Every structure is written in C-alpha cells, then in structure tokens.
C-alpha cells in the first residue's frame, strides 16, 4: 500500500512540476509579448509627437502669407493642443475608451492639417517658399511613419491577444495581470477613400 501511495505522490509531483514549467514558460512568453506591445506603442507615440512638433513651425511659416485664413490656423493650433493633452500610458492599453479618445484627437489633428495644406494651395507665394515645402515634405513623411507605426502596434497587439486568449494561458493570464490590449480601429469613413487624380 505504501508503495502505491508513494508512486501516486511521485506522479502528482511530476505532473505539477511539468505544469509549473509550462506556466512559467507561458508567463515569460506573455511578458515578452507585452513588452513588444509597449515598445510598439512608444514608437507610435514618438511619431505622433514628431508630427505635433512640426506644427508650430508650419503655423509660423503659414502666418507669414498675407491674408491666410486665420480660422484654419486656429483650428490646427487647437487640434494640436487637444491631441497633445490626451496621454495614453502603456498601462491604459486595455482601456478602449481611452485609446478611442486618443485616436479621435489624433484624427482631428490630421484632418485640420489636411485642411490647412489644402487651403495653402490658394497661396502661390506660400507654395514657393522653401521652408513651407520642407515642412510639407516632413509632414508627409511623418504621416507615412504614423501609418507604419500604427500597423506595427496592431500586429503586436494581435500577437499578444492571441497568446492571452489561447489555452492554457487563458486560465491564468488575467490573474497575473495580462488583460487583452486594445488595437487601433479604422476611422469611420476610412473605407471610402477619396479619389485622387494626378492629371
């Protein structure tokens, strides 16, 4: 009888040990994935900050154009102030409302910049300014970087969320502080891209 109890005990210890190793491995994988999400978020924020940093120079350059529409400049300045006031820390990446606020503010800033650049086409002397051309090129490059950084962030979130929701990790991920993260969603109306004509 004692040998049967000893064998059962040894089997239980081995099974628990193997399960513990699996849990430790899953935990370490979650930590790595979570860090990837945080890094991707930091990279995305850096690109948004780069855009925000270019705006004061753009506004100052545009103000030099005679009779430039003051409402357009004011809208850009206000949108920048709002966009830079909403901060999302890595700990907030599981909060869809906070991420949506951030996304809406950044989208509003992008739209106001688009209006400013569209209106600037009515000012040939502004278009001929080297400083304006340089800033416009930098903004276009930054918008491309934002798109890439947003895609990279969403990929990191997708990989992390897949791990968090997969068995057996799903059994302990929430208990160990690994909630699902929120990805960026496409903006309303993004599916209806404008027609671009290069004629």
C-alpha positions, 0 to 999 in steps of 0.5 A: 500500500505504501508503495502505491501511495508513494508512486501516486505522490511521485506522479502528482509531483511530476505532473505539477512540476511539468505544469509549473514549467509550462506556466512559467514558460507561458508567463515569460512568453506573455511578458515578452509579448507585452513588452513588444506591445509597449515598445510598439506603442512608444514608437507610435507615440514618438511619431505622433509627437514628431508630427505635433512638433512640426506644427508650430513651425508650419503655423509660423511659416503659414502666418507669414502669407498675407491674408491666410485664413486665420480660422484654419490656423486656429483650428490646427493650433487647437487640434494640436493642443487637444491631441497633445493633452490626451496621454495614453500610458502603456498601462491604459492599453486595455482601456478602449475608451481611452485609446478611442479618445486618443485616436479621435484627437489624433484624427482631428489633428490630421484632418485640420492639417489636411485642411490647412495644406489644402487651403495653402494651395490658394497661396502661390507665394506660400507654395514657393517658399522653401521652408513651407515645402520642407515642412510639407515634405516632413509632414508627409513623411511623418504621416507615412511613419504614423501609418507604419507605426500604427500597423506595427502596434496592431500586429503586436497587439494581435500577437499578444491577444492571441497568446492571452486568449489561447489555452492554457494561458487563458486560465491564468493570464488575467490573474497575473495581470495580462488583460487583452490590449486594445488595437487601433480601429479604422476611422469611420469613413476610412473605407471610402477613400477619396479619389485622387487624380494626378492629371 
